[in-house]
Amino acid sequence: MPGLQVAADGLIYGCGGSDNQPVVFRYDRRSGRFETLGEIRTSAGGEVCFRTHDLEVVGNTIYVGETDNPSRTNYLWECRI
């Protein structure tokens, strides 16, 4: 898990995964529950994040930096919560 952040809502957000199977998730320390928010891919489904590197939560948006993609330039992914 390369990216974790405690956001303003008190939840811990994270990203992880590799080889075109990355996900964004959150963890509620009070309830002890994990929630998978989804895969990191374009809304049309054509492009998928290869490997996550870091994330930043800003309001209802999670920005995920991609790394090590062997077939194209890495993207900065914008994921709406």
C-alpha positions as CSV (number, residue, x, y, z in Angstrom):
1,M,0.0,0.0,0.0
2,P,1.9,3.0,-1.2
3,G,-0.6,5.7,-0.4
4,L,-2.5,6.4,2.8
5,Q,-4.0,9.6,4.2
6,V,-6.2,10.6,7.1
7,A,-8.7,12.9,5.5
8,A,-10.7,15.8,7.0
9,D,-13.7,13.4,7.6
10,G,-11.5,11.3,9.9
11,L,-11.4,8.3,7.6
12,I,-8.2,6.8,6.3
13,Y,-8.1,6.6,2.5
14,G,-5.7,4.4,0.6
15,C,-4.7,3.1,-2.7
16,G,-2.9,-0.1,-3.7
17,G,-2.6,-2.8,-6.3
18,S,-0.4,-3.3,-9.3
19,D,-0.4,-4.6,-12.9
20,N,-3.6,-3.0,-13.9
21,Q,-5.6,-4.0,-10.8
22,P,-5.4,-1.0,-8.5
23,V,-8.1,0.0,-6.1
24,V,-9.0,2.9,-3.8
25,F,-10.4,2.2,-0.3
26,R,-11.2,3.8,3.0
27,Y,-11.1,2.6,6.6
28,D,-13.2,3.8,9.5
29,R,-11.2,3.5,12.7
30,R,-14.4,3.8,14.8
31,S,-16.3,1.0,13.3
32,G,-13.2,-1.0,12.1
33,R,-14.7,-1.3,8.6
34,F,-12.9,-1.3,5.3
35,E,-14.8,-0.1,2.2
36,T,-13.5,-0.6,-1.3
37,L,-14.4,2.5,-3.3
38,G,-13.5,0.9,-6.7
39,E,-10.9,0.3,-9.3
40,I,-8.9,3.1,-10.8
41,R,-9.9,3.3,-14.5
42,T,-11.3,5.8,-16.9
43,S,-15.1,6.2,-16.9
44,A,-15.2,4.7,-20.4
45,G,-13.2,1.8,-19.2
46,G,-10.4,2.0,-21.8
47,E,-7.5,3.0,-19.6
48,V,-6.5,1.4,-16.2
49,C,-4.0,2.7,-13.6
50,F,-1.0,0.4,-13.9
51,R,0.5,0.8,-10.4
52,T,-0.5,3.3,-7.6
53,H,2.2,5.5,-6.1
54,D,0.7,8.1,-3.8
55,L,-2.6,9.8,-3.1
56,E,-4.1,13.1,-1.9
57,V,-7.7,13.6,-0.7
58,V,-9.2,17.0,-1.5
59,G,-12.8,17.3,-0.6
60,N,-14.7,14.6,-2.4
61,T,-11.9,13.9,-4.8
62,I,-8.9,11.5,-4.5
63,Y,-5.9,12.2,-6.7
64,V,-3.8,9.1,-7.3
65,G,-0.3,9.2,-8.8
66,E,0.5,6.3,-11.1
67,T,4.0,4.9,-11.5
68,D,6.1,2.3,-13.5
69,N,3.7,2.0,-16.4
70,P,5.7,0.2,-19.1
71,S,3.5,1.1,-22.1
72,R,2.7,4.8,-21.7
73,T,3.4,8.0,-19.7
74,N,2.0,7.8,-16.1
75,Y,-1.2,9.6,-15.2
76,L,-2.4,11.6,-12.3
77,W,-5.8,10.0,-11.7
78,E,-8.8,12.0,-10.4
79,C,-11.3,9.7,-8.5
80,R,-14.6,11.2,-7.3
81,I,-15.9,9.8,-4.0
